[in-house]
Amino acid sequence: MTNNEFEPVTCPLGVNMAENGRTKILVVDDEPDNVELLTAYLSYDYDIIPAYSGREALKILENSQPNLPDLVLMDIMLKDGMDGVEAANHIHINYEIPLVYITAYADDTIMQRAKLTEPFGYILKPFEESELRTNIEIALYKHEMESKLKESQKWLTAILNNTGDAMIATDQDGYIKFMNPFAEALTGWKQDDVLGKPLKDIFYVESEDTGKAAEDPVEKVIREGMFYGLASQTLLVTKTNTRIPVDIIGSPIKGENDKLIGILISFCDISDRKRIENLIYKNSTFTEH
């Protein structure tokens, strides 16, 4: 059977799930009989887009933007100069589309290459229709959850980056996981240089009254929960050994079951406030005399 003789049930490339309520699946296999079988199994519930080579699949994706398929079923052992792993790698790099491999081979070398493309599943031939559908639905669900998580992370990062205070977040052991631009400006450290380092090595605070180091904010949060201030008249010692008066707030980051998963340190430069307070004090002293 030639490609021209086989006409599977397909969906127009310009129609997406939002418009017709159906999920689109790009099926990539160089054997028309395999495409026919997959179409017979799936076309009742999904719109099938067939591709008979890796290059054809990539061309379909390029021409279908922004209405991309919702999932790719990729045979690993494609011919025509580009196997399924190479095609999948292009998709992984350029598109946010979940991909599931279909293969009759479990060769270790091929599977190791396939892992690098971060597929959402593997289906070994021969397979049952129920197994195929289960893997598709699991892949779609995992992709949806990952997309929501990434979106939440983007929102959180945007909020932390644009808030008026300097912020540093650590894991539960005090190793830095995030530093916003305001914290970079105040401390003199760049986020890329401090990720994974202990907070105490980067965020050094001392008491202006005694000159001694203030308490470790991570230990204070673990012991007390949220706190306002580490010591009286706290000074942040920057990377260049400059001392900046700061107000500091520490709070726990909690996950499921109220478990501590990190620490958030928020701090701000109060130099202007200190200057005004000193000016008021001097004026009041002058008036009294």
BALOBA-1460 file (C-alpha; in Angstrom, 3 decimals):
// residues 289
<rec num="1" residu="m" x="0.000" y="0.000" z="0.000"/>
<rec num="2" residu="t" x="1.439" y="3.371" z="-0.972"/>
<rec num="3" residu="n" x="1.016" y="6.635" z="0.896"/>
<rec num="4" residu="n" x="-1.295" y="7.900" z="-1.842"/>
<rec num="5" residu="e" x="-3.567" y="4.841" z="-1.576"/>
<rec num="6" residu="f" x="-4.176" y="5.360" z="2.130"/>
<rec num="7" residu="e" x="-6.383" y="8.221" z="3.227"/>
<rec num="8" residu="p" x="-6.734" y="8.260" z="7.025"/>
<rec num="9" residu="v" x="-9.298" y="10.283" z="8.905"/>
<rec num="10" residu="t" x="-7.517" y="13.548" z="9.593"/>
<rec num="11" residu="c" x="-8.225" y="17.043" z="10.817"/>
<rec num="12" residu="p" x="-7.450" y="20.277" z="8.976"/>
<rec num="13" residu="l" x="-4.200" y="21.760" z="10.215"/>
<rec num="14" residu="g" x="-5.900" y="25.044" z="11.030"/>
<rec num="15" residu="v" x="-8.402" y="23.452" z="13.425"/>
<rec num="16" residu="n" x="-7.326" y="23.165" z="17.043"/>
<rec num="17" residu="m" x="-8.802" y="21.589" z="20.138"/>
<rec num="18" residu="a" x="-10.365" y="24.864" z="21.298"/>
<rec num="19" residu="e" x="-12.380" y="25.157" z="18.076"/>
<rec num="20" residu="n" x="-13.779" y="21.639" z="17.673"/>
<rec num="21" residu="g" x="-13.389" y="20.250" z="21.191"/>
<rec num="22" residu="r" x="-11.136" y="17.380" z="20.090"/>
<rec num="23" residu="t" x="-7.521" y="16.662" z="20.822"/>
<rec num="24" residu="k" x="-5.165" y="16.595" z="17.823"/>
<rec num="25" residu="i" x="-2.525" y="13.876" z="17.619"/>
<rec num="26" residu="l" x="0.347" y="13.875" z="15.138"/>
<rec num="27" residu="v" x="1.092" y="10.229" z="14.286"/>
<rec num="28" residu="v" x="4.561" y="9.701" z="12.822"/>
<rec num="29" residu="d" x="5.299" y="6.283" z="11.308"/>
<rec num="30" residu="d" x="6.820" y="5.306" z="7.967"/>
<rec num="31" residu="e" x="4.586" y="2.218" z="7.712"/>
<rec num="32" residu="p" x="1.118" y="3.172" z="6.338"/>
<rec num="33" residu="d" x="-0.414" y="0.036" z="7.870"/>
<rec num="34" residu="n" x="0.720" y="1.207" z="11.321"/>
<rec num="35" residu="v" x="-0.765" y="4.652" z="10.733"/>
<rec num="36" residu="e" x="-4.002" y="3.004" z="9.587"/>
<rec num="37" residu="l" x="-4.138" y="0.888" z="12.736"/>
<rec num="38" residu="l" x="-3.496" y="3.859" z="15.023"/>
<rec num="39" residu="t" x="-6.115" y="5.890" z="13.171"/>
<rec num="40" residu="a" x="-8.666" y="3.071" z="13.536"/>
<rec num="41" residu="y" x="-7.980" y="2.925" z="17.268"/>
<rec num="42" residu="l" x="-8.024" y="6.669" z="17.906"/>
<rec num="43" residu="s" x="-10.035" y="8.579" z="15.292"/>
<rec num="44" residu="y" x="-13.318" y="8.187" z="17.178"/>
<rec num="45" residu="d" x="-12.044" y="10.398" z="20.019"/>
<rec num="46" residu="y" x="-9.083" y="12.266" z="18.509"/>
<rec num="47" residu="d" x="-8.255" y="14.105" z="15.302"/>
<rec num="48" residu="i" x="-5.336" y="12.317" z="13.632"/>
<rec num="49" residu="i" x="-2.662" y="14.051" z="11.574"/>
<rec num="50" residu="p" x="-0.491" y="11.490" z="9.731"/>
<rec num="51" residu="a" x="3.178" y="11.916" z="8.876"/>
<rec num="52" residu="y" x="5.253" y="9.253" z="7.163"/>
<rec num="53" residu="s" x="8.742" y="10.522" z="8.018"/>
<rec num="54" residu="g" x="10.488" y="12.676" z="10.590"/>
<rec num="55" residu="r" x="11.021" y="15.446" z="8.070"/>
<rec num="56" residu="e" x="7.353" y="15.447" z="7.084"/>
<rec num="57" residu="a" x="6.374" y="15.665" z="10.768"/>
<rec num="58" residu="l" x="8.638" y="18.675" z="11.308"/>
<rec num="59" residu="k" x="7.234" y="20.347" z="8.187"/>
<rec num="60" residu="i" x="3.673" y="19.798" z="9.436"/>
<rec num="61" residu="l" x="4.556" y="21.384" z="12.783"/>
<rec num="62" residu="e" x="6.227" y="24.332" z="11.091"/>
<rec num="63" residu="n" x="3.199" y="24.967" z="8.871"/>
<rec num="64" residu="s" x="0.573" y="24.435" z="11.590"/>
<rec num="65" residu="q" x="1.715" y="27.164" z="13.988"/>
<rec num="66" residu="p" x="0.151" y="28.490" z="16.123"/>
<rec num="67" residu="n" x="-2.440" y="25.662" z="15.996"/>
<rec num="68" residu="l" x="-0.047" y="22.882" z="16.894"/>
<rec num="69" residu="p" x="-1.050" y="19.287" z="17.676"/>
<rec num="70" residu="d" x="-1.700" y="18.440" z="21.306"/>
<rec num="71" residu="l" x="0.451" y="15.296" z="21.290"/>
<rec num="72" residu="v" x="2.912" y="13.419" z="19.061"/>
<rec num="73" residu="l" x="3.007" y="9.630" z="18.695"/>
<rec num="74" residu="m" x="6.467" y="8.893" z="17.290"/>
<rec num="75" residu="d" x="7.793" y="5.597" z="15.958"/>
<rec num="76" residu="i" x="11.457" y="5.375" z="16.968"/>
<rec num="77" residu="m" x="12.755" y="3.426" z="13.953"/>
<rec num="78" residu="l" x="11.935" y="5.822" z="11.128"/>
<rec num="79" residu="k" x="13.861" y="5.639" z="7.885"/>
<rec num="80" residu="d" x="14.489" y="8.324" z="5.261"/>
<rec num="81" residu="g" x="17.651" y="9.630" z="6.952"/>
<rec num="82" residu="m" x="16.045" y="10.849" z="10.192"/>
<rec num="83" residu="d" x="15.013" y="8.380" z="12.868"/>
<rec num="84" residu="g" x="12.308" y="9.033" z="15.424"/>
<rec num="85" residu="v" x="14.714" y="10.088" z="18.160"/>
<rec num="86" residu="e" x="16.275" y="12.779" z="15.964"/>
<rec num="87" residu="a" x="12.842" y="14.058" z="14.949"/>
<rec num="88" residu="a" x="11.712" y="13.978" z="18.587"/>
<rec num="89" residu="n" x="14.756" y="15.979" z="19.614"/>
<rec num="90" residu="h" x="13.827" y="18.743" z="17.154"/>
<rec num="91" residu="i" x="10.302" y="18.762" z="18.583"/>
<rec num="92" residu="h" x="11.583" y="18.811" z="22.167"/>
<rec num="93" residu="i" x="13.823" y="21.797" z="21.481"/>
<rec num="94" residu="n" x="11.388" y="23.870" z="19.428"/>
<rec num="95" residu="y" x="7.871" y="23.031" z="20.633"/>
<rec num="96" residu="e" x="6.005" y="22.586" z="23.917"/>
<rec num="97" residu="i" x="4.301" y="19.373" z="22.798"/>
<rec num="98" residu="p" x="4.210" y="16.100" z="24.757"/>
<rec num="99" residu="l" x="5.615" y="13.134" z="22.847"/>
<rec num="100" residu="v" x="5.105" y="9.401" z="23.294"/>
<rec num="101" residu="y" x="7.320" y="6.852" z="21.554"/>
<rec num="102" residu="i" x="5.942" y="3.750" z="19.870"/>
<rec num="103" residu="t" x="8.535" y="1.075" z="19.197"/>
<rec num="104" residu="a" x="9.093" y="-2.624" z="18.733"/>
<rec num="105" residu="y" x="12.688" y="-2.197" z="19.887"/>
<rec num="106" residu="a" x="14.079" y="-1.878" z="23.398"/>
<rec num="107" residu="d" x="17.748" y="-1.546" z="22.453"/>
<rec num="108" residu="d" x="19.641" y="0.133" z="25.310"/>
<rec num="109" residu="t" x="21.544" y="2.520" z="23.046"/>
<rec num="110" residu="i" x="18.375" y="3.729" z="21.340"/>
<rec num="111" residu="m" x="16.522" y="4.038" z="24.630"/>
<rec num="112" residu="q" x="19.339" y="6.094" z="26.143"/>
<rec num="113" residu="r" x="19.147" y="8.487" z="23.177"/>
<rec num="114" residu="a" x="15.376" y="8.581" z="23.474"/>
<rec num="115" residu="k" x="15.517" y="9.529" z="27.175"/>
<rec num="116" residu="l" x="17.372" y="12.726" z="26.328"/>
<rec num="117" residu="t" x="14.308" y="13.989" z="24.439"/>
<rec num="118" residu="e" x="12.258" y="13.745" z="27.667"/>
<rec num="119" residu="p" x="9.282" y="11.789" z="26.277"/>
<rec num="120" residu="f" x="6.047" y="11.472" z="28.194"/>
<rec num="121" residu="g" x="5.878" y="7.741" z="27.658"/>
<rec num="122" residu="y" x="6.858" y="4.606" z="25.710"/>
<rec num="123" residu="i" x="4.520" y="2.089" z="24.111"/>
<rec num="124" residu="l" x="6.016" y="-1.237" z="23.045"/>
<rec num="125" residu="k" x="4.598" y="-3.090" z="20.040"/>
<rec num="126" residu="p" x="2.437" y="-5.062" z="19.929"/>
<rec num="127" residu="f" x="-0.004" y="-3.104" z="22.082"/>
<rec num="128" residu="e" x="-3.674" y="-3.154" z="22.958"/>
<rec num="129" residu="e" x="-6.003" y="-0.273" z="22.169"/>
<rec num="130" residu="s" x="-6.646" y="0.284" z="25.882"/>
<rec num="131" residu="e" x="-2.895" y="0.528" z="26.554"/>
<rec num="132" residu="l" x="-2.506" y="3.072" z="23.759"/>
<rec num="133" residu="r" x="-5.348" y="5.237" z="25.027"/>
<rec num="134" residu="t" x="-4.160" y="5.053" z="28.626"/>
<rec num="135" residu="n" x="-0.675" y="6.209" z="27.678"/>
<rec num="136" residu="i" x="-2.082" y="9.074" z="25.616"/>
<rec num="137" residu="e" x="-4.339" y="10.301" z="28.412"/>
<rec num="138" residu="i" x="-1.545" y="10.047" z="30.997"/>
<rec num="139" residu="a" x="0.802" y="11.997" z="28.728"/>
<rec num="140" residu="l" x="-1.782" y="14.720" z="28.115"/>
<rec num="141" residu="y" x="-2.538" y="14.988" z="31.827"/>
<rec num="142" residu="k" x="1.143" y="15.141" z="32.834"/>
<rec num="143" residu="h" x="1.791" y="17.809" z="30.217"/>
<rec num="144" residu="e" x="-1.171" y="19.857" z="31.428"/>
<rec num="145" residu="m" x="0.034" y="19.678" z="35.036"/>
<rec num="146" residu="e" x="3.594" y="20.586" z="34.046"/>
<rec num="147" residu="s" x="2.310" y="23.538" z="32.000"/>
<rec num="148" residu="k" x="0.291" y="24.807" z="34.956"/>
<rec num="149" residu="l" x="3.306" y="24.434" z="37.241"/>
<rec num="150" residu="k" x="5.554" y="26.324" z="34.805"/>
<rec num="151" residu="e" x="2.944" y="29.074" z="34.510"/>
<rec num="152" residu="s" x="2.721" y="29.355" z="38.295"/>
<rec num="153" residu="q" x="6.505" y="29.531" z="38.523"/>
<rec num="154" residu="k" x="6.569" y="32.294" z="35.910"/>
<rec num="155" residu="w" x="3.960" y="34.265" z="37.857"/>
<rec num="156" residu="l" x="5.831" y="33.811" z="41.119"/>
<rec num="157" residu="t" x="9.165" y="34.794" z="39.575"/>
<rec num="158" residu="a" x="7.611" y="37.876" z="37.987"/>
<rec num="159" residu="i" x="6.094" y="38.926" z="41.307"/>
<rec num="160" residu="l" x="9.318" y="38.393" z="43.239"/>
<rec num="161" residu="n" x="11.376" y="40.159" z="40.582"/>
<rec num="162" residu="n" x="9.131" y="43.205" z="40.508"/>
<rec num="163" residu="t" x="8.305" y="43.674" z="44.161"/>
<rec num="164" residu="g" x="9.900" y="46.721" z="45.794"/>
<rec num="165" residu="d" x="11.887" y="44.750" z="48.379"/>
<rec num="166" residu="a" x="15.021" y="42.678" z="48.029"/>
<rec num="167" residu="m" x="14.256" y="38.965" z="48.380"/>
<rec num="168" residu="i" x="16.301" y="35.806" z="48.757"/>
<rec num="169" residu="a" x="14.711" y="32.349" z="48.919"/>
<rec num="170" residu="t" x="16.487" y="29.238" z="50.214"/>
<rec num="171" residu="d" x="15.618" y="25.590" z="50.612"/>
<rec num="172" residu="q" x="14.920" y="24.198" z="54.080"/>
<rec num="173" residu="d" x="18.648" y="23.780" z="54.701"/>
<rec num="174" residu="g" x="19.490" y="27.395" z="53.891"/>
<rec num="175" residu="y" x="20.938" y="26.941" z="50.395"/>
<rec num="176" residu="i" x="20.016" y="29.771" z="48.028"/>
<rec num="177" residu="k" x="17.428" y="28.941" z="45.354"/>
<rec num="178" residu="f" x="16.432" y="32.436" z="44.206"/>
<rec num="179" residu="m" x="17.578" y="36.056" z="44.439"/>
<rec num="180" residu="n" x="15.673" y="38.935" z="42.870"/>
<rec num="181" residu="p" x="17.307" y="41.951" z="41.163"/>
<rec num="182" residu="f" x="16.802" y="44.181" z="44.211"/>
<rec num="183" residu="a" x="18.697" y="41.682" z="46.362"/>
<rec num="184" residu="e" x="21.449" y="41.553" z="43.755"/>
<rec num="185" residu="a" x="21.727" y="45.348" z="43.834"/>
<rec num="186" residu="l" x="21.889" y="45.550" z="47.635"/>
<rec num="187" residu="t" x="24.212" y="42.615" z="48.307"/>
<rec num="188" residu="g" x="26.470" y="43.101" z="45.286"/>
<rec num="189" residu="w" x="26.096" y="39.412" z="44.377"/>
<rec num="190" residu="k" x="24.580" y="38.028" z="41.164"/>
<rec num="191" residu="q" x="22.013" y="35.253" z="41.391"/>
<rec num="192" residu="d" x="23.954" y="33.012" z="38.997"/>
<rec num="193" residu="d" x="26.982" y="33.221" z="41.294"/>
<rec num="194" residu="v" x="25.173" y="32.313" z="44.516"/>
<rec num="195" residu="l" x="22.631" y="29.638" z="43.570"/>
<rec num="196" residu="g" x="23.227" y="26.567" z="45.694"/>
<rec num="197" residu="k" x="25.446" y="28.377" z="48.186"/>
<rec num="198" residu="p" x="24.628" y="28.734" z="51.904"/>
<rec num="199" residu="l" x="22.735" y="31.923" z="52.713"/>
<rec num="200" residu="k" x="25.119" y="32.691" z="55.587"/>
<rec num="201" residu="d" x="28.012" y="32.963" z="53.104"/>
<rec num="202" residu="i" x="26.216" y="35.649" z="51.085"/>
<rec num="203" residu="f" x="23.794" y="37.397" z="53.414"/>
<rec num="204" residu="y" x="25.895" y="38.656" z="56.333"/>
<rec num="205" residu="v" x="24.186" y="40.977" z="58.817"/>
<rec num="206" residu="e" x="25.643" y="42.557" z="61.927"/>
<rec num="207" residu="s" x="24.342" y="44.731" z="64.747"/>
<rec num="208" residu="e" x="25.257" y="48.398" z="64.432"/>
<rec num="209" residu="d" x="25.284" y="48.678" z="68.230"/>
<rec num="210" residu="t" x="27.675" y="45.803" z="68.953"/>
<rec num="211" residu="g" x="29.386" y="45.120" z="65.623"/>
<rec num="212" residu="k" x="28.704" y="41.428" z="66.147"/>
<rec num="213" residu="a" x="27.071" y="39.111" z="63.622"/>
<rec num="214" residu="a" x="23.312" y="38.881" z="63.854"/>
<rec num="215" residu="e" x="21.572" y="35.541" z="64.258"/>
<rec num="216" residu="d" x="21.349" y="33.247" z="61.252"/>
<rec num="217" residu="p" x="17.936" y="34.089" z="59.685"/>
<rec num="218" residu="v" x="17.399" y="30.486" z="58.576"/>
<rec num="219" residu="e" x="17.796" y="29.187" z="62.116"/>
<rec num="220" residu="k" x="15.518" y="31.944" z="63.422"/>
<rec num="221" residu="v" x="12.727" y="31.085" z="60.963"/>
<rec num="222" residu="i" x="13.030" y="27.379" z="61.750"/>
<rec num="223" residu="r" x="12.768" y="28.129" z="65.467"/>
<rec num="224" residu="e" x="10.207" y="30.955" z="65.517"/>
<rec num="225" residu="g" x="8.459" y="31.018" z="62.141"/>
<rec num="226" residu="m" x="7.997" y="34.503" z="60.686"/>
<rec num="227" residu="f" x="10.141" y="37.205" z="62.283"/>
<rec num="228" residu="y" x="10.557" y="40.946" z="61.971"/>
<rec num="229" residu="g" x="14.147" y="42.024" z="62.468"/>
<rec num="230" residu="l" x="17.262" y="40.048" z="63.389"/>
<rec num="231" residu="a" x="18.779" y="42.517" z="65.830"/>
<rec num="232" residu="s" x="18.681" y="46.156" z="66.841"/>
<rec num="233" residu="q" x="20.025" y="48.503" z="64.150"/>
<rec num="234" residu="t" x="21.002" y="45.812" z="61.624"/>
<rec num="235" residu="l" x="23.598" y="46.448" z="58.933"/>
<rec num="236" residu="l" x="23.947" y="44.381" z="55.764"/>
<rec num="237" residu="v" x="27.581" y="43.772" z="54.872"/>
<rec num="238" residu="t" x="27.789" y="43.695" z="51.067"/>
<rec num="239" residu="k" x="30.171" y="41.852" z="48.783"/>
<rec num="240" residu="t" x="32.392" y="44.962" z="48.714"/>
<rec num="241" residu="n" x="32.292" y="45.212" z="52.525"/>
<rec num="242" residu="t" x="29.965" y="48.232" z="52.448"/>
<rec num="243" residu="r" x="27.531" y="48.438" z="55.362"/>
<rec num="244" residu="i" x="23.915" y="49.308" z="54.602"/>
<rec num="245" residu="p" x="21.212" y="49.748" z="57.274"/>
<rec num="246" residu="v" x="18.357" y="47.352" z="56.507"/>
<rec num="247" residu="d" x="15.047" y="46.120" z="57.818"/>
<rec num="248" residu="i" x="14.693" y="42.347" z="57.577"/>
<rec num="249" residu="i" x="11.691" y="40.030" z="57.546"/>
<rec num="250" residu="g" x="12.014" y="36.255" z="57.469"/>
<rec num="251" residu="s" x="9.192" y="33.842" z="56.746"/>
<rec num="252" residu="p" x="8.820" y="30.092" z="56.188"/>
<rec num="253" residu="i" x="7.847" y="28.615" z="52.829"/>
<rec num="254" residu="k" x="5.604" y="25.640" z="53.443"/>
<rec num="255" residu="g" x="4.402" y="22.832" z="51.207"/>
<rec num="256" residu="e" x="1.882" y="20.079" z="51.658"/>
<rec num="257" residu="n" x="0.926" y="19.136" z="55.216"/>
<rec num="258" residu="d" x="2.462" y="22.400" z="56.416"/>
<rec num="259" residu="k" x="5.962" y="20.983" z="55.870"/>
<rec num="260" residu="l" x="8.799" y="23.512" z="55.749"/>
<rec num="261" residu="i" x="10.348" y="23.506" z="52.272"/>
<rec num="262" residu="g" x="12.222" y="26.808" z="52.315"/>
<rec num="263" residu="i" x="12.908" y="30.234" z="53.771"/>
<rec num="264" residu="l" x="12.129" y="33.652" z="52.293"/>
<rec num="265" residu="i" x="14.201" y="36.616" z="53.440"/>
<rec num="266" residu="s" x="12.877" y="40.061" z="52.555"/>
<rec num="267" residu="f" x="14.964" y="43.160" z="53.275"/>
<rec num="268" residu="c" x="15.118" y="46.817" z="52.295"/>
<rec num="269" residu="d" x="17.599" y="49.675" z="52.444"/>
<rec num="270" residu="i" x="16.571" y="52.158" z="55.173"/>
<rec num="271" residu="s" x="19.461" y="54.595" z="54.662"/>
<rec num="272" residu="d" x="17.115" y="57.460" z="53.766"/>
<rec num="273" residu="r" x="14.950" y="56.792" z="56.790"/>
<rec num="274" residu="k" x="18.016" y="56.742" z="59.031"/>
<rec num="275" residu="r" x="19.234" y="60.059" z="57.632"/>
<rec num="276" residu="i" x="15.857" y="61.677" z="58.267"/>
<rec num="277" residu="e" x="15.748" y="60.271" z="61.803"/>
<rec num="278" residu="n" x="19.244" y="61.603" z="62.509"/>
<rec num="279" residu="l" x="18.320" y="65.007" z="61.074"/>
<rec num="280" residu="i" x="15.218" y="65.195" z="63.251"/>
<rec num="281" residu="y" x="17.261" y="64.193" z="66.292"/>
<rec num="282" residu="k" x="19.910" y="66.857" z="65.594"/>
<rec num="283" residu="n" x="17.270" y="69.542" z="65.063"/>
<rec num="284" residu="s" x="15.502" y="68.652" z="68.284"/>
<rec num="285" residu="t" x="18.800" y="68.703" z="70.179"/>
<rec num="286" residu="f" x="19.707" y="72.113" z="68.690"/>
<rec num="287" residu="t" x="16.272" y="73.521" z="69.645"/>
<rec num="288" residu="e" x="16.621" y="72.343" z="73.238"/>
<rec num="289" residu="h" x="19.910" y="74.229" z="73.545"/>
